[in-house]
Amino acid sequence: MLKTIEELYDGLVQYYYPIQNKYSYVSLGGSIPLIITNTIPFRPVKDIDIISTQFISKAEIKYEVFGCGLYELDDQPFDIGRYKTICNKPLTQDLGLDLFINPQATYYYIKYRDLKLRISPPEEIFQFKFKRGLQSSHQTKQDLKEFLAVL
């Protein structure tokens, strides 16, 4: 879990940015773009949501970006902390990586500190969060409340 804005930045540098640099068809989705664009207030983040317009497997990301051994390759949910001893980068405990395939996804670039990030538009993020509705996690519901409070 990324508990501070500094941990969030470090998490983007260590985990998202290498993926974005390797795969030109992915963007950052979920709550992180909402937080870094000040659409919602900061809150601890438990996962990094990757949106891809093309098929890509988590196994490929784990191997190509994080250096996990081939024997670890599968497409099960990717808990970054679980791989801290087999990947070649220092990893944060209890931080997940979620991968969503959406051929219609769009993105735009923003500058966040010294990073040039591809992020999903807030409208798409909220559309997905509303679509999930009552089945959503507590954090998703909280994001929706924060967004509605701004309106």
N, C-alpha and C positions, 0 to 999 in steps of 0.2 A: 504494500500500500504506500502511496506517495502522500505523505502527511503535511508537507509544506510546499510553498511555491518553488523553493529551491530544489526540493526533491523532485517536483514535477518537471522542472527544467532539466535536471540531471537525467531523469528517466527518458525524456524526449531525446536527449543527446545519445544516451547509451542504447536505447531500444528502438525507438521509432525512426530516428534519422538514418541509421544504416539501412533500414528496410526501404524507406523512401528513396534513398540514393541508389539502391540496387534495382528497384522495380518502379518504372516510370508510370505505372497505371494504378498505384495505390495512393490513398489519402488518409488523413487522420480524421476519424469520426468520433462519435460519442460525446462525453462531457468535456473532454480536454479542450477542443476548440471553443466550446462555449465559455470555459473558464478563462482561457488566454485572450479571448476577444472581449472580456468583461461583459458577456451576455448574461452570465449568472455569476454569483459570488464564488470565491474559492471554497472548495471542500475537498477532503481527502479523496483520492482516486484509487480504485482497486484494480483497474485494468486499462489497457491501451486498446482502443478499437481501431482496427485497420479496415478500410473499405477498399475493395479491389473491383475494377471494372472487368477484369479477366480472371479466369480460374487460376488459383495459386494454392498450393497446399501449405499447411502449417509445417509439415515435415520439411518442405523445401526451404522455408524461412529459417527453421531451426538449423538446417545443415549449411545453407549458403551464407546466412548472415551471422548466426551465433556460433557456428563451428561445432555444433553437436555431432557426435559420432553417428555413423550410419545405423548402428544397432539401436539407436534411440528414435529413429524416424517412425512416426505415425501421425495421424491427424486427430488424435484425442485433444481435449482442451489443453492448452499450453500454459502451464503455470511456470512463469519464468523462474521463480525461486527454486522449483524442483530441479532445475537444470544447473544450478550454480556450481556443482562440482564437475560437470562434464563439458560445459561450454567454455570457450576461451576468453570470456569477459567476466569481470566481477558483476554479479547480479544481485538484485534486490529481492528480499523475501516477500512472499505474498503479493506478487504483482502478476496479473494475468495478461495474456495477449489474446484478444478476440479478433477473429477474421471473418468478415462478411463479404460475400460476392454479390455485387449489384451492377450489372452491365449498364444501367441507366444513371449511375452515380455521376455527380459532377464535383468539381473542386475549384478552388482558387488559391492563389499564393498570398501568404502574409509574412511579414517579417516579425519574428518574435525573438527579441534580444539579438543574438548574432545568427539565428537560424532562419532560413527561408523554408517555410513549411507549406505543404499542400494540405489544405483542410477542406472538409465537407462544409457546404453552406449551412448556417444555423437552421434555415427553413427545412432542409432535408433531414437534419438531425432531429428536429422536433417532430417532423412528420413521422419519422420512424418511431420515436418515443411515444407519440400519440397512438400510432398503429398498434403498438404493443400494449398500450392501455393498462388495464387492471392486472394484467399478468406480469407487469414490470416489477423490477426490484425496488426496494425502498429508495435507493439513490436516484433511480429514474423518475419516480414519483416526485421526489424532492426537486429535481431539475425542472420538471413541468410546473410545479408550484412557483418556483422562482421566476420562471419565464412568464407565467400568467400574472404574477404580481407586478412585473415591469409594464405589462400592457395596461 
